[in-house]
Structure formats: structure tokens, C-alpha cells
Amino acid sequence: MKVLVTGAEGQLGRSLLESPPVGVEVSGVGRAQCNLADPNQCRSVVEQFRPEVLINAAAYTQVDKAESERDLAFRINAEAPKVLAEAVREAGGRLIHISTDFVFDGARSSPYPPDAVTRPLNVYGASKLAGEQSVLRAFDGEAVVLRTAWVYASHGSNFVRTMLRLMGSRDSVSVVADQVGCPTWARSLAKAVWAAAVTPAARGILQWSDSGQVSWHGFAVAIQEEALNRGLLKQAIPIHPIAGDEYARRVPGTVARPAFSVLETESTQRLLGLAPEPWRTNLGVMLDELAA
């Protein structure tokens, strides 16, 4: 199977390139080879590689900045996926498009199933929802949209690496305690994406995250505890819980985020024959990599 990954330099993209299944020939392109803001590059990269499966792991992900760069966010997150989908379909291939928990408003108190009503709170979420809709329309519902949440890895820019840096350089940190979701290790997500790629029956909206749920504050507490156990931090510091509204007042330009965005993954587990690891287990494995 010939597979092309866009966003190859990102957290998920790198994890996908490092873990292809047996019998899969994978290539990756980054922004230099495929700038999603340029429709012509999107078409030409598909024509060049003619993949049997294209995994679109590229996106505009600057949640706060998207409010002032709405046109760019929609060009990358909505228009580019449509162009890629049309080009891949014309070439006879399949598409797996990565999306986000931010398509939901966070008003629920139980995990969101794939068919839950979407109601994004910000421009980033709206642009990702538009991307979902465009690829599903382009493939008459046969494309795969795989939603995930709170992705981190031992490389790239993410919450875990940011917390390690701040905890190693400050006397204390303040972290939002009233937003709940599920951290997802990029390698765990890559495993689910590859399973979808080799499962012909996979289509429509799927969802994947590690198992369990936690607030950002609880996640930060776990990061410190696990990092101290591995010698990645020299000493513990206070981690103060704050409300999202308070954080937004402290950091102007911070936009609304879902208060609860845990994804229901059981239907995806059954389809792909996978069971997710607990989020804290995978956090420990990722930190073991950093400590090695």
C-alpha cells in the first residue's frame, strides 16, 4: 500500500512515518513540499505521489491566533482538505483526515459520540468542522475523519513539553482546572490511524484518544509527578488551579475552549480492533523516552 502523509514534520506526522505497518510504503511531505494555503501545491503533490491512501495530518493549529487569521485558518483547515480530497478521489485513492475535539462546545458531561451535535466555540474549531464536512462531501461520506484531542509527543510544541520547561524554570505555575479532556500520545494516535488505513470498512467519522479523562491542572500534576520519578525535574513546585476565565483575563487574546471534550471511542475500538491505553500510562512511556 502506497501512503502519503501531509504534515510530516508535526507530532502525528513524525509518529506515522516512524511506525508504518508491514507492507506499507509511506512518504511524507511538510510545508515546504505542500503548503496547504496553496491549492495548486495540494493538487500537484497528489498528482506526483498518487497515493492509495492520503493521511492529512497537517493543519492550522494556533487556536488563539486563528481569531485574527480567520481566512488563513479556513484556507488551511477547510479549503485545502477539500482540494486534497477531490484530487485523491480522482486518483482512485482513500483519504484519512485528522480533526479535533474542538468541533464541540463542551456543554456535555459525558463523552461525545461521533454523531453528537457539533457547535464549535472558536474560529479554529469552526475551520476544522468545515474541513470535516468538505472531505465527507467530496467522498460522499466514504472518507475517514478521525477526531482526536490533546495530542503530545516527545518532540514538537505541546503541553507536556511546555510544562516541563516551565516547571524547570519557575517557582510555581498556574494551570486551568475547569477544562476536562483526554491527553493522547501521538504514537497511540498513529497506531489508530494506521489501523484505519488498512481497514477497508473504515469510513465516516471515527474518534480516538487514550482512555480516561483529566483536567489540564490534573494533567500538569501528573506530568510533574512522573517527571520527578524519572529525574527530568529536580524539585516539585506548586501547581495552582485556576478557572479558564481567570486564565483568559491574565492572558489577553485567549479564546473560549470546551469545558468538557472527552471523546467516545468505543465504536472506533470495535471497528479497528484496538483498545486504548490509559493516558497516564502513555505519558509515562513518553517521559521514559525523554529520560533515556
C-alpha positions as CSV (number, residue, x, y, z in Angstrom):
1,M,0.0,0.0,0.0
2,K,1.4,3.4,-1.0
3,V,0.6,6.1,1.6
4,L,1.3,9.8,1.6
5,V,1.3,11.8,4.9
6,T,0.9,15.6,4.9
7,G,2.2,17.4,7.9
8,A,5.1,15.0,8.1
9,E,7.1,17.3,10.4
10,G,4.4,17.5,13.0
11,Q,3.8,15.4,16.1
12,L,1.5,12.9,14.4
13,G,3.2,13.1,11.1
14,R,6.6,12.0,12.5
15,S,5.0,9.3,14.5
16,L,3.2,7.9,11.4
17,L,6.5,7.9,9.4
18,E,8.2,6.0,12.2
19,S,5.6,3.3,12.5
20,P,4.2,2.1,9.2
21,P,2.7,-1.4,9.2
22,V,4.3,-4.2,7.2
23,G,3.5,-3.9,3.5
24,V,3.0,-0.1,3.6
25,E,5.3,2.2,1.7
26,V,5.0,5.6,3.3
27,S,6.2,9.0,2.1
28,G,5.8,12.3,3.9
29,V,5.6,16.0,2.9
30,G,6.0,19.0,5.1
31,R,5.1,22.7,4.5
32,A,8.0,23.2,2.1
33,Q,6.6,20.5,-0.3
34,C,2.9,21.1,0.3
35,N,1.8,24.4,1.7
36,L,-1.9,23.8,2.4
37,A,-2.5,27.5,1.9
38,D,-1.7,26.9,-1.8
39,P,-4.4,24.8,-3.6
40,N,-2.1,24.2,-6.6
41,Q,0.5,22.6,-4.3
42,C,-2.2,20.5,-2.8
43,R,-3.2,19.1,-6.2
44,S,0.3,18.7,-7.5
45,V,1.6,16.7,-4.6
46,V,-1.3,14.2,-5.0
47,E,-0.6,14.0,-8.8
48,Q,3.1,13.5,-8.0
49,F,2.7,10.7,-5.4
50,R,-0.6,9.2,-6.5
51,P,-1.1,7.6,-3.1
52,E,-3.6,4.8,-2.4
53,V,-4.2,6.4,0.9
54,L,-3.5,10.0,1.8
55,I,-3.4,10.9,5.6
56,N,-3.9,14.6,6.1
57,A,-2.1,15.3,9.4
58,A,-1.4,18.9,8.5
59,A,-3.5,21.8,10.0
60,Y,-3.5,25.3,11.2
61,T,-3.4,24.7,15.0
62,Q,-2.9,28.2,16.6
63,V,-6.2,28.3,18.4
64,D,-6.0,31.8,19.7
65,K,-4.3,33.4,16.7
66,A,-6.9,31.9,14.4
67,E,-9.3,34.6,15.7
68,S,-7.2,37.3,13.9
69,E,-6.2,35.0,11.0
70,R,-9.6,33.6,10.1
71,D,-9.1,33.5,6.4
72,L,-5.8,31.6,6.7
73,A,-7.2,29.1,9.2
74,F,-10.2,28.3,6.9
75,R,-7.9,28.2,3.9
76,I,-5.7,25.5,5.6
77,N,-8.2,23.7,7.6
78,A,-11.3,23.7,5.3
79,E,-10.4,24.6,1.7
80,A,-7.2,22.6,1.5
81,P,-8.7,19.3,2.7
82,K,-11.4,19.8,0.1
83,V,-8.8,20.2,-2.6
84,L,-6.8,17.2,-1.3
85,A,-10.0,15.1,-1.1
86,E,-11.1,15.9,-4.7
87,A,-7.6,15.1,-6.0
88,V,-7.3,11.9,-4.1
89,R,-10.7,10.7,-5.2
90,E,-9.9,11.5,-8.9
91,A,-6.7,9.4,-8.5
92,G,-8.7,6.5,-7.0
93,G,-7.3,6.7,-3.5
94,R,-8.7,7.0,0.0
95,L,-8.4,9.9,2.5
96,I,-7.9,9.9,6.2
97,H,-8.4,13.4,7.6
98,I,-7.4,14.3,11.2
99,S,-9.8,16.5,13.1
100,T,-10.3,17.7,16.7
101,D,-12.4,17.7,19.8
102,F,-12.8,21.5,19.4
103,V,-15.7,20.9,17.0
104,F,-17.8,20.5,20.2
105,D,-18.9,23.2,22.6
106,G,-18.1,21.3,25.8
107,A,-21.6,21.5,27.2
108,R,-22.0,17.8,27.9
109,S,-20.8,16.0,31.0
110,S,-20.4,12.6,29.3
111,P,-18.1,11.6,26.3
112,Y,-19.1,12.9,22.9
113,P,-20.1,10.2,20.5
114,P,-19.1,10.6,16.8
115,D,-22.6,11.6,15.8
116,A,-23.1,14.2,18.6
117,V,-24.2,17.7,17.6
118,T,-21.2,19.9,16.7
119,R,-21.0,23.5,17.9
120,P,-17.5,25.0,17.9
121,L,-16.7,27.9,20.2
122,N,-13.9,29.5,18.2
123,V,-12.6,30.1,14.7
124,Y,-10.2,27.2,14.9
125,G,-13.0,24.7,15.8
126,A,-15.2,26.2,13.1
127,S,-12.5,25.8,10.5
128,K,-11.8,22.2,11.5
129,L,-15.5,21.4,11.3
130,A,-15.7,22.9,7.9
131,G,-12.8,20.7,6.9
132,E,-14.6,17.6,8.1
133,Q,-17.7,18.5,6.1
134,S,-15.8,19.3,3.0
135,V,-13.9,16.0,2.8
136,L,-17.0,13.9,3.6
137,R,-19.0,15.7,0.9
138,A,-16.1,15.2,-1.6
139,F,-16.1,11.4,-0.9
140,D,-19.9,11.0,-0.5
141,G,-19.2,10.1,3.1
142,E,-16.6,7.5,2.3
143,A,-13.6,9.4,3.6
144,V,-12.4,8.9,7.1
145,V,-12.5,11.8,9.5
146,L,-10.6,10.8,12.7
147,R,-11.1,13.2,15.6
148,T,-8.6,13.3,18.5
149,A,-7.7,15.5,21.4
150,W,-4.8,17.0,23.5
151,V,-2.0,15.4,21.4
152,Y,1.5,15.4,22.7
153,A,4.8,13.8,21.8
154,S,8.5,13.8,22.9
155,H,9.1,16.3,20.0
156,G,7.3,19.4,18.8
157,S,5.3,22.0,20.7
158,N,2.8,20.6,23.2
159,F,1.5,20.9,26.7
160,V,3.8,18.3,28.2
161,R,7.0,19.8,26.9
162,T,5.8,23.3,27.8
163,M,5.0,22.2,31.4
164,L,8.4,20.5,31.8
165,R,10.1,23.7,30.6
166,L,8.1,25.9,33.0
167,M,8.4,23.6,35.9
168,G,12.1,23.6,35.5
169,S,12.5,27.3,35.4
170,R,9.7,28.8,37.6
171,D,8.8,28.8,41.3
172,S,5.2,28.0,40.6
173,V,2.8,27.6,37.7
174,S,-1.0,28.2,37.3
175,V,-3.0,25.8,35.1
176,V,-6.7,25.7,34.1
177,A,-8.7,23.3,36.2
178,D,-12.2,23.6,34.7
179,Q,-11.5,22.2,31.3
180,V,-11.6,18.4,31.0
181,G,-10.5,16.1,28.2
182,C,-8.1,13.2,27.5
183,P,-4.4,13.5,26.7
184,T,-3.4,11.5,23.6
185,W,0.1,10.3,22.9
186,A,1.0,10.8,19.2
187,R,2.2,7.3,18.9
188,S,-1.1,5.9,20.2
189,L,-2.9,8.1,17.7
190,A,-0.6,6.9,14.9
191,K,-1.5,3.3,15.7
192,A,-5.2,4.1,15.3
193,V,-4.6,6.0,12.1
194,W,-2.6,3.1,10.6
195,A,-5.4,0.7,11.7
196,A,-7.9,2.8,9.8
197,A,-5.6,2.9,6.8
198,V,-5.5,-0.9,6.5
199,T,-9.3,-1.4,7.3
200,P,-11.3,-1.1,4.1
201,A,-14.5,-0.8,6.1
202,A,-13.3,2.4,7.9
203,R,-15.3,5.4,6.7
204,G,-17.1,8.4,8.1
205,I,-16.4,9.9,11.5
206,L,-14.1,8.0,13.9
207,Q,-12.7,9.2,17.2
208,W,-9.6,8.2,19.1
209,S,-7.8,9.2,22.3
210,D,-6.1,7.5,25.1
211,S,-8.5,6.3,27.8
212,G,-9.7,8.2,30.8
213,Q,-10.2,11.9,31.4
214,V,-8.5,14.7,33.4
215,S,-8.3,18.5,33.6
216,W,-5.4,20.5,32.4
217,H,-4.4,21.0,36.0
218,G,-4.6,17.3,36.8
219,F,-2.5,16.6,33.7
220,A,0.1,19.1,34.9
221,V,0.2,17.5,38.3
222,A,0.7,14.1,36.7
223,I,3.5,15.4,34.4
224,Q,5.4,16.8,37.4
225,E,5.0,13.6,39.4
226,E,6.1,11.3,36.6
227,A,8.9,13.6,35.6
228,L,10.3,13.8,39.1
229,N,10.2,10.0,39.2
230,R,12.4,9.9,36.1
231,G,14.8,12.7,37.1
232,L,13.5,15.0,34.4
233,L,12.8,17.6,37.1
234,K,15.0,18.4,40.1
235,Q,12.2,19.5,42.5
236,A,8.5,19.9,42.8
237,I,6.8,23.3,42.6
238,P,3.3,24.4,43.4
239,I,0.8,24.0,40.6
240,H,-2.1,26.4,41.2
241,P,-5.6,25.5,39.8
242,I,-7.3,28.5,38.1
243,A,-10.5,28.9,36.1
244,G,-10.4,29.2,32.3
245,D,-12.0,32.7,32.6
246,E,-9.3,33.8,35.0
247,Y,-6.6,32.5,32.7
248,A,-8.2,34.4,29.8
249,R,-8.1,37.6,31.9
250,R,-4.4,37.0,32.7
251,V,-3.5,36.2,29.0
252,P,-5.3,38.6,26.7
253,G,-6.3,37.1,23.4
254,T,-7.2,33.7,24.9
255,V,-10.4,32.4,23.3
256,A,-13.1,30.1,24.7
257,R,-12.4,26.4,24.8
258,P,-14.7,23.5,25.5
259,A,-15.1,22.9,29.2
260,F,-15.6,19.1,28.5
261,S,-14.3,17.5,25.3
262,V,-13.8,13.8,26.2
263,L,-14.4,11.7,23.0
264,E,-16.3,8.4,23.0
265,T,-14.1,5.9,21.2
266,E,-15.8,2.6,21.7
267,S,-17.2,2.4,18.2
268,T,-13.8,3.1,16.7
269,Q,-12.2,0.5,19.0
270,R,-14.7,-2.2,17.7
271,L,-14.1,-1.2,14.1
272,L,-10.3,-1.2,14.3
273,G,-9.9,-3.9,16.8
274,L,-7.9,-1.7,19.2
275,A,-8.1,-0.8,22.8
276,P,-6.5,2.5,24.0
277,E,-4.0,2.6,26.9
278,P,-4.8,4.8,29.9
279,W,-3.5,8.3,29.3
280,R,-1.2,8.3,32.3
281,T,0.4,5.0,31.2
282,N,1.3,6.5,27.8
283,L,2.5,9.7,29.5
284,G,5.0,7.6,31.4
285,V,6.2,5.9,28.3
286,M,6.7,9.2,26.5
287,L,8.7,10.6,29.5
288,D,10.8,7.4,29.5
289,E,11.9,8.4,26.0
290,L,12.9,11.8,27.2
291,A,14.8,10.4,30.2
292,A,16.7,7.7,28.1
